[in-house]
Amino acid sequence: MNTNIIRTIAFILPGLLFYSCGKKTEETKAIRKDVTETVFASGILEADNTYDLTAQADGYLTEINFEEGDTVAPGKILAVVNNNEAIFNEQSAIDLYNIARSNTLSSAPTLQQAQKTITINKQKMELDLINLKRYQKLWENNSVAKMDVDNAELQYETSKSTYESSLDNYKELQQQANKQAISTQATKNINELITGKNKVSAVIAGKVLKKYKQPGDYIKRGESIALVGNIRNTYAKVNIDEGNIGKVRVGQEAFIQLNINKDKIYKGTVQEIYPSFDDGTQSFICKIAFADSLDFTIVNTQLQSNIVVATTKNALLIPRNYLDFGGYVQVKGQKEKVKVVTKFVSNEWVQVLSGIDDNTVLITDNIAANKVTTSEAGAQLQR
């Protein structure tokens, strides 16, 4: 099976007995071994903080300021998209804002006219007040009729009201001008932000791992221009099937083998189990950190790993061909087969929990299915 691999040490095999004396059956006894259960997982090398450098606007790429392998700093402009519509909109928004802002100044024509109206109305009100006081003194001297005083008072109240209205009108015009300035400033800022998206900058420091586009290419918003990552911190990103993910825990030891060099094994540790099922690979994803120094850091390099999920000391093992598919073994000297409880079953070996012991002699006629010699057994247990 390709998901559970039994690791043990080959030099403890002399206790295993196989008999073949020209009979149609073979017999053996179980052996005791320390075994390690692992979960197989394939995957790739991936750099930490890997992200796609993506376009935020549609247009032609007029500049690309990087090559594969370049180290980039946060905020560095790596590409420029030619989006004339955004540029025109930004300039229009700036012009409208400048006009609106000038309308908030006291020198603005509308406010100047309103201020003149205030001055005229104030002068009119002051003259009417003087006239009212004059009529009031004449009334005291019985020089004018009461109606003349009332008319003078009405004239003053009217001019006063007009003056106060002109003050309110000035404030209203000023508020409207300020609102317009705020509105156009917001539009200007939005258009500046949109135009700023024509410049594609590095988000996080890293190395350009892959370049997808060239100058002159037309690109749409959301399309990738390059892949950036931090190769100083490279890890194994592996896929684990549903049947084994329940055995995997953060902190478990792992052994990793890069496909480009299958003679070298790297040690690692399960660092993270991603919180969701990956629909694309139909598997769960784990992140394995390398404990050994990694001398090959090209991302997307394919790899295989074995995650150590359990270790059993002094486990009771029998060859796989002595167990039938119903979970029974044939004990020498007994007619009826014996049911055994197993923990794992691999292609060559079975760990037995109960049903037999170290002294039980087993027989089998399933010879052709798994013809194993003592010298071959060590190699099989190590795989």
C-alpha positions in Angstrom: 0.0 0.0 0.0 1.2 3.5 -0.7 0.0 5.3 2.4 1.4 3.4 5.4 5.1 2.4 5.4 6.7 0.3 8.1 10.2 1.2 9.1 12.3 -1.1 11.2 15.9 -2.2 11.5 17.1 -5.0 9.3 19.8 -6.5 11.5 17.3 -7.9 14.1 15.9 -10.5 11.8 17.5 -13.8 12.9 14.5 -14.6 15.1 12.3 -14.9 11.9 12.0 -18.5 10.7 10.8 -19.7 7.3 10.6 -23.4 6.5 10.5 -24.9 3.0 11.3 -28.6 2.8 9.7 -29.5 -0.4 6.2 -29.4 1.2 3.2 -27.6 -0.2 3.0 -25.4 2.9 5.4 -23.2 4.9 5.5 -22.4 8.5 6.9 -19.7 10.7 6.6 -18.0 14.1 5.9 -14.3 14.7 8.8 -12.0 15.5 9.1 -8.9 17.8 10.3 -5.7 16.3 10.1 -1.9 16.9 8.1 -0.5 14.1 7.2 3.0 12.9 4.0 3.8 11.0 4.2 6.6 8.6 1.8 8.4 6.2 3.0 8.9 2.7 2.5 12.4 1.2 3.7 13.8 -2.1 4.0 17.5 -2.8 6.3 20.4 -3.9 8.9 22.8 -2.5 7.3 26.2 -1.8 8.8 29.4 -0.6 7.4 31.2 2.4 5.3 34.3 1.8 4.8 33.3 -1.8 2.3 35.5 -3.7 1.3 36.4 -7.2 2.1 39.9 -8.4 -1.1 40.8 -10.0 -2.3 43.7 -12.2 -5.0 46.0 -10.7 -6.0 47.6 -14.0 -6.5 46.7 -17.6 -4.1 47.8 -20.3 -0.8 47.2 -22.0 2.4 46.6 -20.0 4.7 49.5 -20.9 7.4 48.7 -18.3 8.6 45.5 -16.5 11.4 46.4 -14.1 12.5 42.9 -13.0 13.9 39.6 -14.1 13.6 36.1 -12.7 15.9 35.7 -9.7 15.8 39.4 -8.8 15.4 40.3 -5.1 12.7 42.9 -4.6 11.8 45.2 -1.7 8.3 46.2 -0.5 6.9 49.1 -2.5 9.3 48.8 -5.4 7.5 49.5 -8.7 7.9 46.3 -10.7 5.6 47.0 -13.7 3.6 49.8 -15.3 0.2 49.4 -17.0 -0.8 52.0 -19.7 -4.4 52.9 -18.8 -5.2 56.3 -20.5 -8.8 56.3 -19.3 -7.7 56.3 -15.7 -5.2 59.1 -16.4 -7.8 61.3 -18.1 -10.3 60.7 -15.3 -7.6 61.6 -12.7 -6.7 64.9 -14.4 -10.4 65.8 -14.8 -11.0 65.1 -11.1 -7.9 67.3 -10.2 -9.2 70.2 -12.3 -12.7 70.0 -10.8 -11.2 69.9 -7.3 -9.1 72.9 -7.9 -12.1 74.9 -9.1 -14.2 73.8 -6.1 -11.4 74.7 -3.7 -11.0 78.1 -5.2 -14.8 78.7 -4.7 -14.3 78.3 -1.0 -11.9 81.3 -0.8 -13.2 84.8 0.1 -12.0 86.0 -3.3 -14.3 83.6 -5.1 -16.8 85.6 -7.3 -19.9 84.2 -5.7 -18.7 84.9 -2.2 -17.5 88.3 -3.2 -20.9 89.2 -4.6 -22.6 87.9 -1.5 -20.2 90.0 0.7 -21.1 93.1 -1.4 -24.8 92.5 -0.8 -24.1 92.2 2.9 -22.3 95.5 2.9 -25.1 97.3 1.0 -27.7 95.8 3.2 -25.8 96.8 6.3 -25.5 100.3 5.2 -29.2 100.5 4.3 -30.0 99.1 7.8 -27.8 101.6 9.5 -29.3 104.5 7.6 -32.8 103.3 8.4 -31.9 103.1 12.1 -30.6 106.7 12.0 -33.8 107.8 10.3 -35.9 105.9 12.9 -34.2 107.6 15.8 -34.7 111.0 14.1 -38.4 110.4 13.8 -38.6 109.2 17.4 -37.1 112.5 18.6 -39.5 114.5 16.4 -42.4 112.5 17.8 -41.3 113.4 21.3 -41.5 117.0 20.3 -44.8 116.4 18.6 -43.3 117.4 15.3 -44.4 114.4 13.3 -47.4 112.1 13.2 -47.3 108.7 14.9 -47.8 107.1 11.5 -44.4 108.6 10.3 -42.6 107.0 13.2 -44.3 103.6 12.6 -43.3 103.7 8.9 -39.7 104.5 9.9 -39.7 101.7 12.3 -41.1 99.3 9.7 -38.5 100.4 7.2 -35.7 99.7 9.7 -37.0 96.2 10.6 -37.3 95.4 7.0 -33.7 96.4 6.2 -32.5 94.7 9.3 -34.2 91.4 8.2 -32.7 91.8 4.7 -29.2 92.3 6.2 -29.5 89.2 8.4 -30.8 87.2 5.4 -27.7 88.3 3.4 -25.5 87.1 6.2 -27.3 83.7 6.2 -27.0 83.5 2.4 -23.2 84.1 2.6 -22.9 81.2 5.2 -25.0 79.0 3.0 -22.9 79.7 -0.1 -19.8 79.1 1.9 -21.1 75.7 3.1 -22.1 74.7 -0.4 -18.6 75.6 -1.7 -17.0 73.6 1.1 -19.2 70.6 0.5 -18.4 70.7 -3.2 -14.7 70.9 -2.4 -14.9 67.9 -0.1 -16.9 65.9 -2.7 -14.5 66.7 -5.6 -11.5 66.0 -3.3 -12.9 62.5 -2.6 -13.4 62.0 -6.4 -9.8 63.2 -7.0 -8.4 60.9 -4.3 -10.3 57.9 -5.8 -9.1 58.6 -9.3 -5.5 59.1 -8.0 -5.8 55.7 -6.3 -7.1 54.1 -9.5 -4.3 55.7 -11.5 -1.9 54.5 -8.9 -2.9 50.9 -9.7 -1.3 51.4 -13.0 1.9 51.0 -11.1 2.4 47.4 -9.8 4.5 47.3 -6.7 6.0 44.5 -4.6 3.9 43.8 -1.5 6.4 41.8 0.5 10.2 41.4 0.2 11.3 38.4 -1.7 12.8 36.9 -4.9 11.1 36.8 -8.3 10.5 33.1 -8.8 8.7 33.2 -12.1 8.0 35.8 -14.7 4.7 35.4 -16.6 4.5 38.6 -18.8 6.6 40.7 -21.1 6.5 44.4 -22.0 3.8 45.0 -24.6 1.5 42.2 -23.3 -2.1 43.2 -22.8 -3.1 42.3 -19.2 -6.4 42.3 -17.5 -7.1 43.2 -13.9 -6.3 40.2 -11.6 -3.9 38.6 -14.0 -0.5 37.5 -12.6 2.6 39.2 -13.8 5.1 37.3 -11.6 5.5 34.9 -8.7 7.4 36.3 -5.7 8.5 34.4 -2.6 11.1 34.2 0.2 13.3 31.3 -0.8 15.3 31.8 2.4 12.5 30.0 4.1 11.5 27.1 1.9 9.2 24.3 3.1 7.5 21.2 1.8 3.9 21.6 0.8 2.3 18.1 0.7 -1.0 16.6 0.0 -2.6 14.0 2.4 -5.7 11.9 1.6 -8.8 11.8 3.7 -8.0 8.3 5.0 -4.8 9.5 6.7 -5.3 13.2 7.7 -6.7 12.1 11.0 -3.4 10.6 12.0 -1.3 13.7 11.2 -0.5 16.2 14.0 1.6 19.4 14.1 5.0 18.6 15.5 5.3 15.1 14.0 8.7 14.1 12.5 8.9 13.7 8.7 11.4 12.3 6.2 11.5 14.1 2.8 13.0 13.1 -0.5 13.3 15.4 -3.4 12.6 13.8 -6.8 15.7 15.4 -8.3 17.9 13.4 -5.7 16.3 10.3 -4.4 19.5 9.2 -2.6 19.2 12.0 0.0 16.7 12.1 2.8 15.9 15.4 4.7 14.4 15.5 8.2 11.5 17.8 8.8 8.6 18.6 11.2 4.9 19.1 10.4 4.5 22.8 11.0 1.0 23.5 9.9 -2.2 21.7 8.7 -4.2 23.9 6.5 -7.7 24.5 7.9 -9.7 23.6 4.7 -9.9 20.8 2.2 -8.3 21.6 -1.2 -10.8 21.0 -4.0 -8.2 21.3 -6.7 -6.1 18.3 -5.4 -8.9 16.6 -3.5 -6.7 16.4 -0.5 -5.7 18.1 2.7 -2.6 20.2 2.7 0.2 20.2 5.2 3.3 22.4 5.6 6.5 20.6 6.6 9.4 22.7 7.8 12.9 21.3 7.0 15.1 20.5 10.1 18.1 19.9 7.9 19.8 22.5 5.7 18.3 22.4 2.3 20.8 22.6 -0.5 18.3 22.8 -3.4 15.7 25.6 -3.2 14.0 25.8 -6.6 10.3 26.1 -5.9 7.8 23.7 -7.3 10.3 20.9 -7.2 8.4 17.7 -6.7 9.0 15.6 -3.6 7.8 12.7 -1.5 7.6 12.5 2.3 6.8 10.0 5.1 5.3 11.6 8.2 5.9 9.5 11.3 2.4 9.1 12.9 3.0 6.2 15.4 5.8 4.1 16.9 5.3 0.8 18.5 7.9 -0.9 20.6 8.3 -4.6 20.5 5.4 -5.1 18.0 4.4 -8.7 17.1 4.8 -9.2 13.3 3.9 -12.0 10.9 4.5 -12.1 7.1 1.5 -10.9 5.1 0.9 -14.2 3.3 0.0 -16.0 6.6 -3.1 -13.8 7.0 -6.1 -14.4 4.9 -8.5 -11.7 3.7 -10.9 -12.5 6.5 -8.4 -11.8 9.2 -7.7 -15.4 10.1 -4.4 -17.4 10.4 -3.8 -21.1 10.3 -2.2 -22.4 13.5 -0.1 -25.6 13.2 -1.9 -28.6 14.6 -5.4 -27.0 14.6 -8.1 -27.6 12.1 -10.0 -24.3 12.6 -8.4 -21.1 11.7 -7.8 -18.5 14.4 -9.1 -14.9 14.2 -6.4 -12.3 15.0 -6.8 -8.6 15.7 -4.4 -6.5 13.6 -3.2 -2.9 13.7 -1.8 -2.4 10.3 -1.5 -4.6 7.2 1.1 -3.8 4.5 2.1 -5.7 1.4 4.7 -7.8 3.3 3.9 -7.5 7.0 1.1 -7.5 9.5 1.2 -6.2 13.1 -0.9 -8.5 15.3 -2.4 -7.2 18.6 -4.1 -10.4 19.8 -5.1 -14.0 18.8 -1.6 -15.5 18.7 1.7 -15.1 20.6 5.4 -15.4 20.1 5.4 -19.2 20.4 2.5 -19.8 18.0 3.6 -21.7 14.9 1.7 -20.6 11.8 1.4 -22.4 8.5 0.3 -21.3 5.0 -0.1 -22.7 1.6 -0.1 -19.2 0.1 3.5 -19.6 -1.0 3.6 -18.2 -4.6 1.8 -15.0 -3.5 4.7 -13.9 -1.2 7.8 -16.0 -1.5 10.1 -14.4 1.1 13.6 -15.5 2.1 15.3 -14.5 5.4 17.8 -12.4 3.5 15.1 -10.5 1.6 13.0 -9.8 4.7 15.2 -7.0 6.0 15.1 -5.1 2.8 11.3 -5.4 2.7 10.9 -4.1 6.3 13.0 -1.1 5.5 11.0 0.1 2.6 
